[in-house]
Amino acid sequence: MPSLPLLSLPAYYALAAYPHAYAIFGPGASIMTERDNTSPNGARNQELLKKRLSPKDYAALENMPLFAAAVLGGLFVEAQTSSLVGTTSFAIGGLLLRAAYTWSYLSVTSQNWSYLRSVLHNAQVVWSFVVLVRAAMALG
């Protein structure tokens, strides 16, 4: 059976990249017809993306190293010791939190519901640190 925690890494990346793909290909996106592919990072393309993406769209990609460190650290400790740090539960739960965050990001429009997005984001960050601390404690 494949390692679910390891498979969670490409799945996390796909969930993190989804808002970018939605901005480029989603409803009302004219980026593909106006885009200059000879210079993908050129000023014109960056202006087009700024109309559809905001800086908070990058939060998922910014948090990926923390998620990956928790998964890999947990797997390492579980392989080296008899301790269980909850890596599989974390990987699955982290993906569910990221999916919920992505859904809330794309669909929430009111200020009150926007707090849900912050809670989901912070829950994943805290859970990542919990797994890392458990792994560190198990190593002694």
ZAZA-843786 format. One line per field, with one value per atom (N, C-alpha, C): residue in three letters; atom name; z, y, x. Coordinates in steps of 0.02 Angstrom, whole numbers, plus 50000, padded with zeros to 5 digits. Layout:
N
code [Ala;...]
site [CA;...]
up [Z;...]
north [Y;...]
east [X;...]
% end
This chain:
140
code [Met;Met;Met;Pro;Pro;Pro;Ser;Ser;Ser;Leu;Leu;Leu;Pro;Pro;Pro;Leu;Leu;Leu;Leu;Leu;Leu;Ser;Ser;Ser;Leu;Leu;Leu;Pro;Pro;Pro;Ala;Ala;Ala;Tyr;Tyr;Tyr;Tyr;Tyr;Tyr;Ala;Ala;Ala;Leu;Leu;Leu;Ala;Ala;Ala;Ala;Ala;Ala;Tyr;Tyr;Tyr;Pro;Pro;Pro;His;His;His;Ala;Ala;Ala;Tyr;Tyr;Tyr;Ala;Ala;Ala;Ile;Ile;Ile;Phe;Phe;Phe;Gly;Gly;Gly;Pro;Pro;Pro;Gly;Gly;Gly;Ala;Ala;Ala;Ser;Ser;Ser;Ile;Ile;Ile;Met;Met;Met;Thr;Thr;Thr;Glu;Glu;Glu;Arg;Arg;Arg;Asp;Asp;Asp;Asn;Asn;Asn;Thr;Thr;Thr;Ser;Ser;Ser;Pro;Pro;Pro;Asn;Asn;Asn;Gly;Gly;Gly;Ala;Ala;Ala;Arg;Arg;Arg;Asn;Asn;Asn;Gln;Gln;Gln;Glu;Glu;Glu;Leu;Leu;Leu;Leu;Leu;Leu;Lys;Lys;Lys;Lys;Lys;Lys;Arg;Arg;Arg;Leu;Leu;Leu;Ser;Ser;Ser;Pro;Pro;Pro;Lys;Lys;Lys;Asp;Asp;Asp;Tyr;Tyr;Tyr;Ala;Ala;Ala;Ala;Ala;Ala;Leu;Leu;Leu;Glu;Glu;Glu;Asn;Asn;Asn;Met;Met;Met;Pro;Pro;Pro;Leu;Leu;Leu;Phe;Phe;Phe;Ala;Ala;Ala;Ala;Ala;Ala;Ala;Ala;Ala;Val;Val;Val;Leu;Leu;Leu;Gly;Gly;Gly;Gly;Gly;Gly;Leu;Leu;Leu;Phe;Phe;Phe;Val;Val;Val;Glu;Glu;Glu;Ala;Ala;Ala;Gln;Gln;Gln;Thr;Thr;Thr;Ser;Ser;Ser;Ser;Ser;Ser;Leu;Leu;Leu;Val;Val;Val;Gly;Gly;Gly;Thr;Thr;Thr;Thr;Thr;Thr;Ser;Ser;Ser;Phe;Phe;Phe;Ala;Ala;Ala;Ile;Ile;Ile;Gly;Gly;Gly;Gly;Gly;Gly;Leu;Leu;Leu;Leu;Leu;Leu;Leu;Leu;Leu;Arg;Arg;Arg;Ala;Ala;Ala;Ala;Ala;Ala;Tyr;Tyr;Tyr;Thr;Thr;Thr;Trp;Trp;Trp;Ser;Ser;Ser;Tyr;Tyr;Tyr;Leu;Leu;Leu;Ser;Ser;Ser;Val;Val;Val;Thr;Thr;Thr;Ser;Ser;Ser;Gln;Gln;Gln;Asn;Asn;Asn;Trp;Trp;Trp;Ser;Ser;Ser;Tyr;Tyr;Tyr;Leu;Leu;Leu;Arg;Arg;Arg;Ser;Ser;Ser;Val;Val;Val;Leu;Leu;Leu;His;His;His;Asn;Asn;Asn;Ala;Ala;Ala;Gln;Gln;Gln;Val;Val;Val;Val;Val;Val;Trp;Trp;Trp;Ser;Ser;Ser;Phe;Phe;Phe;Val;Val;Val;Val;Val;Val;Leu;Leu;Leu;Val;Val;Val;Arg;Arg;Arg;Ala;Ala;Ala;Ala;Ala;Ala;Met;Met;Met;Ala;Ala;Ala;Leu;Leu;Leu;Gly;Gly;Gly]
site [N;CA;C;N;CA;C;N;CA;C;N;CA;C;N;CA;C;N;CA;C;N;CA;C;N;CA;C;N;CA;C;N;CA;C;N;CA;C;N;CA;C;N;CA;C;N;CA;C;N;CA;C;N;CA;C;N;CA;C;N;CA;C;N;CA;C;N;CA;C;N;CA;C;N;CA;C;N;CA;C;N;CA;C;N;CA;C;N;CA;C;N;CA;C;N;CA;C;N;CA;C;N;CA;C;N;CA;C;N;CA;C;N;CA;C;N;CA;C;N;CA;C;N;CA;C;N;CA;C;N;CA;C;N;CA;C;N;CA;C;N;CA;C;N;CA;C;N;CA;C;N;CA;C;N;CA;C;N;CA;C;N;CA;C;N;CA;C;N;CA;C;N;CA;C;N;CA;C;N;CA;C;N;CA;C;N;CA;C;N;CA;C;N;CA;C;N;CA;C;N;CA;C;N;CA;C;N;CA;C;N;CA;C;N;CA;C;N;CA;C;N;CA;C;N;CA;C;N;CA;C;N;CA;C;N;CA;C;N;CA;C;N;CA;C;N;CA;C;N;CA;C;N;CA;C;N;CA;C;N;CA;C;N;CA;C;N;CA;C;N;CA;C;N;CA;C;N;CA;C;N;CA;C;N;CA;C;N;CA;C;N;CA;C;N;CA;C;N;CA;C;N;CA;C;N;CA;C;N;CA;C;N;CA;C;N;CA;C;N;CA;C;N;CA;C;N;CA;C;N;CA;C;N;CA;C;N;CA;C;N;CA;C;N;CA;C;N;CA;C;N;CA;C;N;CA;C;N;CA;C;N;CA;C;N;CA;C;N;CA;C;N;CA;C;N;CA;C;N;CA;C;N;CA;C;N;CA;C;N;CA;C;N;CA;C;N;CA;C;N;CA;C;N;CA;C;N;CA;C;N;CA;C;N;CA;C;N;CA;C;N;CA;C;N;CA;C;N;CA;C;N;CA;C;N;CA;C;N;CA;C;N;CA;C;N;CA;C;N;CA;C;N;CA;C;N;CA;C;N;CA;C;N;CA;C;N;CA;C;N;CA;C;N;CA;C;N;CA;C;N;CA;C;N;CA;C;N;CA;C]
up [50000;50000;50000;49959;49956;50021;50032;50092;50082;50119;50113;50132;50185;50201;50143;50111;50055;49996;49983;49929;49944;50008;50026;50002;49990;49969;49899;49848;49783;49785;49826;49832;49862;49912;49943;49891;49851;49799;49750;49730;49684;49714;49778;49811;49817;49829;49835;49768;49714;49647;49618;49645;49616;49610;49661;49652;49594;49581;49525;49459;49455;49394;49384;49438;49434;49408;49431;49409;49335;49311;49241;49194;49215;49171;49191;49251;49278;49242;49266;49235;49233;49178;49170;49160;49155;49146;49073;49061;48992;48988;49041;49043;48986;48970;48919;48850;48836;48771;48768;48825;48827;48847;48869;48898;48845;48863;48819;48846;48814;48839;48824;48784;48772;48833;48877;48939;48996;49020;49070;49133;49153;49213;49197;49135;49115;49148;49143;49177;49154;49090;49065;49097;49100;49130;49205;49238;49310;49323;49281;49288;49280;49230;49219;49279;49307;49365;49427;49435;49493;49494;49435;49431;49459;49455;49475;49540;49559;49619;49668;49730;49781;49816;49856;49891;49935;49962;50006;49968;49901;49861;49868;49888;49893;49962;50008;50075;50074;50030;50027;50006;49957;49935;49987;50022;50075;50133;50145;50201;50182;50118;50098;50130;50137;50170;50242;50279;50347;50346;50301;50294;50276;50228;50206;50262;50299;50355;50408;50422;50472;50448;50384;50357;50356;50328;50323;50392;50436;50504;50540;50534;50566;50539;50473;50443;50465;50469;50491;50561;50606;50676;50682;50646;50649;50621;50573;50545;50590;50627;50669;50739;50762;50831;50829;50886;50889;50905;50906;50923;50863;50878;50828;50842;50792;50802;50764;50734;50699;50630;50595;50530;50479;50477;50428;50441;50505;50522;50504;50518;50502;50427;50388;50315;50286;50308;50283;50309;50373;50402;50372;50360;50330;50260;50222;50155;50159;50208;50216;50237;50282;50301;50242;50201;50142;50092;50082;50036;50061;50126;50155;50148;50160;50152;50080;50033;49962;49944;49967;49955;49985;50047;50079;50044;50020;49985;49921;49884;49819;49826;49882;49886;49939;49990;50043;50021;50030;50010;50068;50124;50179;50231;50267;50318;50373;50395;50449;50430;50369;50348;50332;50321;50306;50366;50426;50485;50484;50451;50444;50408;50357;50319;50365;50408;50455;50504;50529;50575;50542;50480;50444;50432;50413;50401;50466;50519;50583;50611;50601;50625;50592;50528;50494;50517;50528;50551;50621;50666;50734;50733;50693;50689;50662;50615;50589;50645;50685;50741;50792;50804;50852;50828;50764;50737;50742;50726;50731;50803;50851;50921;50944;50925;50943;50915;50853;50822;50860;50877;50914;50982;51016;51083;51077;51023;51015;51002;50969;50957;51020;51069;51134;51134]
north [49941;50000;50062;50112;50172;50212;50252;50294;50355;50357;50414;50480;50482;50545;50571;50526;50549;50572;50536;50557;50622;50640;50703;50763;50755;50812;50837;50793;50818;50839;50806;50825;50895;50910;50977;51029;51014;51062;51075;51022;51030;51075;51064;51106;51179;51187;51254;51291;51254;51284;51297;51266;51272;51345;51388;51458;51493;51476;51506;51482;51417;51390;51419;51427;51456;51528;51565;51634;51637;51590;51591;51562;51507;51472;51478;51503;51503;51551;51555;51598;51671;51702;51772;51785;51733;51742;51754;51811;51827;51823;51798;51797;51756;51699;51655;51687;51728;51760;51823;51855;51917;51905;51845;51829;51826;51852;51848;51793;51735;51677;51680;51728;51735;51762;51794;51821;51808;51746;51729;51771;51794;51835;51909;51927;51996;52040;52105;52153;52146;52134;52128;52069;52012;51953;51963;51996;52008;52053;52103;52147;52108;52065;52024;51979;51949;51905;51945;52006;52046;52062;52064;52077;52018;51958;51897;51866;51881;51851;51906;51889;51935;51902;51940;51910;51851;51849;51794;51728;51732;51670;51629;51662;51628;51595;51605;51577;51501;51469;51395;51372;51405;51386;51405;51460;51479;51430;51399;51352;51281;51268;51201;51176;51217;51191;51168;51203;51183;51117;51110;51048;50990;51001;50950;50930;50980;50965;50922;50938;50899;50827;50819;50752;50712;50742;50705;50693;50743;50733;50679;50678;50626;50557;50552;50488;50464;50509;50492;50463;50498;50476;50410;50402;50339;50281;50294;50242;50225;50275;50266;50241;50255;50237;50199;50177;50144;50194;50258;50311;50326;50338;50362;50436;50477;50549;50572;50526;50544;50572;50548;50576;50563;50503;50488;50529;50533;50574;50647;50671;50740;50752;50706;50715;50718;50672;50671;50732;50746;50804;50869;50873;50934;50946;50892;50899;50921;50893;50914;50987;51009;51079;51123;51102;51141;51144;51089;51088;51135;51133;51178;51251;51264;51332;51356;51313;51332;51346;51303;51315;51382;51395;51457;51517;51509;51564;51582;51531;51544;51562;51546;51556;51606;51619;51663;51736;51773;51843;51891;51865;51909;51911;51966;51975;51922;51907;51859;51789;51767;51701;51701;51759;51761;51739;51744;51722;51646;51611;51538;51522;51561;51551;51558;51609;51619;51561;51537;51480;51418;51405;51346;51351;51410;51421;51410;51442;51437;51367;51331;51262;51219;51228;51188;51206;51269;51290;51261;51268;51242;51166;51131;51058;51037;51075;51060;51065;51117;51124;51069;51048;50994;50930;50914;50854;50861;50919;50929;50923;50950;50946;50873;50837;50766;50727;50742;50707;50722;50786;50805;50771;50768;50736;50661;50630;50558;50541;50588;50576;50585;50620;50627;50683]
east [50042;50000;50045;50028;50070;50066;50117;50120;50075;50020;49974;50007;50048;50081;50125;50162;50203;50160;50106;50061;50025;50021;49988;50028;50093;50133;50114;50111;50087;50014;49974;49903;49897;49938;49938;49957;50008;50029;49972;49937;49881;49827;49812;49762;49787;49851;49879;49880;49889;49893;49824;49773;49705;49682;49689;49667;49702;49764;49801;49771;49758;49728;49658;49621;49554;49558;49608;49616;49633;49671;49693;49639;49608;49561;49488;49474;49406;49359;49297;49246;49270;49261;49278;49353;49392;49464;49480;49509;49530;49606;49636;49709;49738;49708;49737;49735;49685;49683;49725;49737;49776;49849;49864;49929;49984;50042;50101;50145;50143;50179;50254;50276;50347;50384;50346;50374;50323;50319;50268;50271;50331;50336;50342;50325;50330;50277;50287;50243;50170;50158;50089;50054;50087;50056;50045;50092;50085;50025;50014;49956;49891;49889;49829;49815;49867;49857;49836;49862;49844;49769;49740;49667;49628;49656;49621;49647;49708;49738;49758;49758;49783;49842;49878;49936;49918;49857;49839;49831;49827;49824;49888;49942;50006;50015;49969;49976;49982;49945;49948;50017;50046;50113;50166;50155;50202;50201;50144;50139;50159;50171;50188;50253;50305;50366;50352;50310;50293;50255;50207;50170;50217;50260;50307;50355;50379;50425;50390;50328;50291;50280;50262;50251;50316;50369;50432;50464;50459;50485;50448;50382;50342;50357;50364;50381;50450;50497;50565;50564;50530;50528;50491;50437;50400;50441;50484;50527;50586;50611;50670;50654;50593;50574;50509;50487;50421;50366;50384;50335;50290;50228;50181;50167;50179;50167;50104;50068;50006;50016;50066;50083;50028;50001;49948;49886;49866;49808;49819;49880;49897;49894;49922;49923;49853;49810;49741;49703;49710;49676;49701;49767;49794;49767;49758;49729;49656;49620;49550;49545;49590;49591;49609;49657;49676;49619;49584;49527;49473;49459;49408;49431;49494;49521;49513;49531;49525;49453;49407;49336;49315;49335;49314;49345;49406;49438;49401;49379;49347;49273;49242;49169;49146;49184;49162;49168;49113;49113;49097;49073;49055;49111;49115;49166;49160;49099;49089;49116;49102;49125;49200;49228;49300;49342;49314;49350;49360;49315;49323;49388;49403;49465;49526;49525;49580;49586;49530;49530;49559;49538;49563;49639;49661;49732;49772;49750;49786;49784;49729;49724;49778;49788;49839;49909;49922;49988;50002;49954;49963;49971;49931;49936;50004;50032;50099;50150;50146;50193;50184;50123;50111;50146;50140;50173;50249;50275;50348;50372;50335;50355;50351;50298;50293;50351;50370;50426;50491;50501;50561;50563;50507;50504;50518;50493;50504;50577;50613;50684;50725;50696;50730;50776]
% end
